[in-house]
Every structure is written in structure tokens, then in C-alpha cells.
Amino acid sequence: MGEGTGSDLKTLIVLLAAGAVAIGLVVFFALPLAQAAVAALEPGVGLKTAAIWSFGVTVILFIVFALVAGDGLVGELSVMLGGFFFFFALIALLIAWVF
């Protein structure tokens, strides 16, 4: 019973040290990349650019919805048109807000 305890403790110490080194390397290499990304995105995206991206995302999303809906309520044109305009406005505002 006491024989495996020392080996388990050594294994735990080695794993914790390896995890600390891995986290340190990730922070060391990711921090400059994150700063560069923040600097590149500093001006932000305007509402006009967000609307363009939102239109593309919404069209692709509703094509997928139409393909998988079949004969259900979600496939009805009136529901899809209302949902399209709602999603378009929501996604455009969220893109402009986040980016």
C-alpha cells in the first residue's frame, strides 16, 4: 500500500509542472498575438459593413433552415420571411456591437 504512494506523488508533481510550463508557453506566445488582434480591430466595424455580413449569414442560415424544415411550420414562407428580417436586424446589430 505504501509502495505506490511515492510514485503517485512524483507523477502528480511531474504532471503539475508540465501543465504549468504549458500554460506559461501559451501565455507567452498568445499575448503578443492577442495584442496584435486588438490593435487590428481597434477602429471597429461600422453598421454598413455589419449589415453586409449579416445579410450573408442570414441567407445561409435560412437556406439551411429551409432545407431541414421539410413540411413543418418553420418551412412556411410567412414564418421564414418574418424570421429572416428579425435575424438580419439582430445579427447586424450584434456584429456592429461586438466588432
N, C-alpha and C positions, 0 to 999 in steps of 0.2 A: 504494500500500500504506500509506503513512504518512498519507494524506489522511483516511481514515475513523477513525483511532485517536483523535484528539481528540474527534470527535463521539461515538464509542462511550463514551469516558470521561465526557463530560458527561452522556450519557444514563444511565449507571450511577450517577453521583452524584445526579442528579435522582430516580431510582428509589429509591435507598437513603434519601434524605432524605424522600421521600413515605412510604416504609414506616415510617420512624422516627416521623413525625408521626402516621400511622395507629395505630401501636402505642401511642403516647402518649395519643391520644384514647380508645382502647379502655380503657386502664388508668384514665384519668381518670374516665370515665363508669361503668365496670363495678365499680370498687372500692366506691363507696357502695352500689350495688345488692347486691353480694355481702355486705357487712356487714349490710344490712337483712335479707337472706335468712337469714343465720346467726342473727341475733337472733330472727327469727320462728320458726325451727326449734329454738331452744335447748332447750326442755323435752323435745323428742323425741316419738316415737310409742311408746305402750305396746304390750305384746303383744296386748292385746284389740283395739285398732284395727288392728294389723298383721294379725291373723287375719282380720278382716273384709275388708281389702283383698286379702289373699292368696286368700281364697275366691273373690272376684270374678275375680281374674286367672287363677286356676287353672281355673275353669269356662270362661272364654272361651278359654283356651289349649287345653283338652281338647275343646271343641266344634270348634275349628279342626283339631285332630289327628284327630277322628272323621270330619270331612268330607273330609280329604285322604287318609286311610288306605286307603279302598277295601276290598279283600278281604285286605289284608296282615295280618301278625301284630299290628301296632300297633292295629288296629281291634278286636281281640278284647276282650271285656268284662273278663276277668280281668286282662289286662295293663293296661287303661286304669284300672281301679279301684286297682290297686297303684301305678301311676304317679301317679294323682290324689292319693292320700294322701301319697306321697313328695314330690311337688311342693308340695302345700299346706303341709306342715311346713317344707320348705326355704325357700319363699318367705316364709312368716310370720316365720321366724327371721331371714332376711336383711333384711326390711323393718324389723323391730324393731331390728336391729343397726345398719343404715346410717342410719336416720332417727331 
